[in-house]
Amino acid sequence: MEQIENKTPGLLQKARNYLAENTPTFQYWVKRIGLKRACLLSPAENCEYYCVSNNFGFKAKDISNFFETKEFWYNTISKAFEWQCFSKDFKELEPFRKFFSDEIFNSINKIFFLPFFDRKEPQVLVTIELEEDPDIVLPTASEASIMLGNIFEFRNNMKKIISKFECNISEGLDISNSRLYILSLKTCIDNELKDVNFPDEGIRVNTIRFLTENAQMLISHLFRSPNCSYSGQYGEIKVALFAKEDPEEQLLAHHIARTLTDLFEPESTKEVLLLSAGEVTNIGGTIAFLTQG
C-alpha cells in the first residue's frame, strides 16, 4: 500500500504534464468543433466585473463592450455547468443588446452560455447563432466543460512556452542570428476602443491585454517554427525571426496588417508598426526579449 501511495503523486504529475503538452488553444478547439464565433467571459482582476478573456470569430468592436457586473451575470444565467440558451423566438435577447453592435444583434437568432471551471466564480463560454447560420451543433456540456477547464488552466503554461521557444530558437540559430522585432498595436487598439466607456480602468487594461493576445494568436501562422512570437505588455507583440536573407519588413508589415483585419477594422490596422529591435546570437537572450518587459 505504501508503494502505491508513493507512486500516485508521480502518476498525477505525469497526467498533468500530458494535459499541459496536449491541451489545444481556445481558438483551435472552437474551430475544431465547428463554431464560427465564440468567446470566454472571465472575472476581471480587482473589480466586480466579467469581461472577455479569449475570442474566436468576433471583431474587436463587437466584443469590447462585452463587460458587465458579476451581479448581472449571476442574476441572468445559472452557475450550473450546463448549456443555457436565449432565443429571439421567445424574446429573450434584449438583456444582451448592449453587448453587440446593432448589425450583429439584429441578426442573432440564439445566444448560448456554458459556465465552467469554478462554481463560485465560473468562467463562461459564449457563442451565438445568426439567422443566416445553420443550426449550431454543440458538444455535450460535460465534454466542453472538461476541455475548457484544461484550456483555461494551462493557457499560460510558461514551462511549456519556454520549452517550445528553446527548441525553435536552437533550430533557428542554425539559420541565422535571432532577428528581433516589436509589433506595436497601441494606436490600433486605442482607435478600436476610443468610443468604449469602460466603468473601471482595470476593465480597459484587461481588454487591451486580451486584444493583444488575440492578435498574437491570429498572426502566429505568419511566424511558424522556428520563428517565435509572444504577446507582450500593452499592445506589443514580440517576434524573433530566422532568415539567411534580410526580411522584407514592409512586405511582412503588410501581411500582418491584412491578417489583423479579422479582428480590427482595416483603418485601424494602418496604425500597426513593425519595429526592428536588433539581433541576438543565443537562446537565452532571445527568450529574455520575447518574455520580459
Residue pairs with C-beta under 8 A, 6 or more apart in sequence:
19 150
19 153
19 154
20 154
20 157
20 159
20 160
21 160
23 147
23 150
23 151
23 153
23 154
24 32
24 151
25 151
25 155
25 217
26 40
26 54
26 56
26 148
26 151
26 155
27 54
27 56
27 217
29 147
29 148
29 151
30 38
30 56
30 57
31 56
33 139
33 144
34 137
35 56
35 57
35 127
35 136
36 57
36 133
37 56
37 57
37 58
37 127
37 128
38 55
38 56
38 57
38 125
38 126
38 127
39 52
39 54
39 55
39 56
39 58
39 63
39 66
39 125
39 126
39 127
40 52
40 53
40 54
40 55
40 123
40 124
40 125
40 126
40 148
40 152
41 50
41 51
41 52
41 53
41 66
41 73
41 123
41 124
41 125
41 126
42 50
42 51
42 52
42 53
42 123
42 124
43 49
43 50
43 70
43 121
44 50
44 51
44 67
44 200
44 202
44 203
44 206
45 202
45 206
46 202
47 200
47 202
47 203
48 69
48 70
48 71
49 67
49 68
49 69
49 70
49 199
49 200
49 202
49 203
50 67
50 68
50 69
50 70
50 73
50 124
51 66
51 67
51 203
51 206
51 207
51 210
52 63
52 64
52 66
52 67
52 207
52 210
53 123
53 206
53 210
54 155
54 210
54 213
54 214
55 63
55 210
55 214
55 263
59 262
59 263
59 264
59 265
60 189
60 192
60 193
60 211
60 214
60 263
60 264
60 265
61 101
61 192
61 265
62 100
62 101
62 104
63 99
64 192
64 193
64 196
64 207
64 211
65 98
65 99
65 100
65 196
66 99
66 126
67 198
67 199
67 203
67 207
68 99
70 121
73 124
76 95
77 84
77 113
77 115
77 124
78 84
78 115
79 115
79 119
79 120
79 122
80 115
81 114
81 115
81 116
81 119
81 122
81 141
81 142
81 145
82 114
82 115
82 141
83 112
83 113
83 114
83 138
83 141
84 112
84 113
84 114
85 110
85 111
85 112
85 113
86 92
86 93
86 95
86 96
86 110
86 111
86 112
86 113
87 93
87 109
87 110
88 108
88 109
88 110
89 109
93 105
93 108
93 111
96 105
96 111
97 105
99 105
100 108
104 128
104 130
107 130
107 131
107 132
108 128
108 129
108 130
108 131
109 128
109 129
109 130
109 131
109 133
110 128
110 129
110 136
111 126
111 127
111 128
111 129
112 125
112 126
112 127
112 128
112 129
112 136
112 138
113 124
113 125
113 126
114 124
114 125
114 141
114 144
114 145
114 148
115 122
115 123
115 124
116 122
116 123
116 124
116 125
116 144
116 145
116 148
116 149
116 152
117 123
117 145
117 148
117 149
117 152
117 153
123 148
123 152
125 144
125 148
127 136
127 138
129 135
129 136
138 144
139 147
154 160
158 291
161 230
161 291
162 287
162 291
165 228
165 230
165 286
165 287
165 290
165 291
166 283
166 287
168 225
168 226
168 227
168 228
169 178
169 226
169 228
169 240
169 283
169 286
169 287
170 283
171 225
171 226
171 242
172 178
172 226
172 227
172 228
172 240
172 242
173 242
173 281
173 282
173 283
175 226
175 242
175 243
175 244
176 242
176 243
176 244
177 279
177 280
177 281
178 240
178 241
178 242
178 279
178 280
178 281
178 285
178 286
178 289
179 240
179 241
179 242
179 243
179 247
179 276
179 279
180 238
180 239
180 240
180 241
180 276
180 277
180 278
180 279
180 280
180 286
180 289
181 238
181 239
181 240
181 241
181 274
181 275
181 276
181 277
182 232
182 236
182 237
182 238
182 239
182 274
182 275
182 277
183 219
183 229
183 236
183 237
183 238
183 239
183 256
183 272
183 273
183 274
183 275
184 235
184 236
184 272
184 273
184 274
184 275
185 211
185 212
185 215
185 235
185 236
185 237
185 260
185 272
186 234
186 235
186 236
187 271
187 273
188 235
188 260
188 264
188 268
188 269
188 271
188 272
189 208
189 211
189 212
189 235
189 264
189 268
190 235
191 265
191 267
191 268
191 271
192 211
192 264
192 265
192 268
193 204
193 207
193 208
196 204
196 207
198 204
198 207
208 234
208 235
209 231
209 233
209 234
211 235
211 263
212 231
212 232
212 234
212 235
212 236
212 237
213 231
214 263
215 231
215 237
215 260
215 263
215 264
216 229
216 230
216 231
216 237
218 259
218 260
218 262
218 263
219 229
219 237
219 256
219 259
219 260
220 229
221 259
222 252
222 255
222 256
222 259
223 229
223 239
223 241
226 242
227 239
227 240
227 241
227 242
228 239
228 240
228 286
228 290
229 237
229 238
229 239
229 240
229 290
230 237
230 238
230 290
230 291
231 237
231 238
232 238
232 293
233 293
238 289
238 290
238 291
240 280
240 286
240 289
240 290
241 247
249 274
249 276
252 274
253 272
253 273
253 274
256 272
256 274
257 269
257 270
257 272
258 269
260 269
260 272
261 269
277 289
280 286
280 289
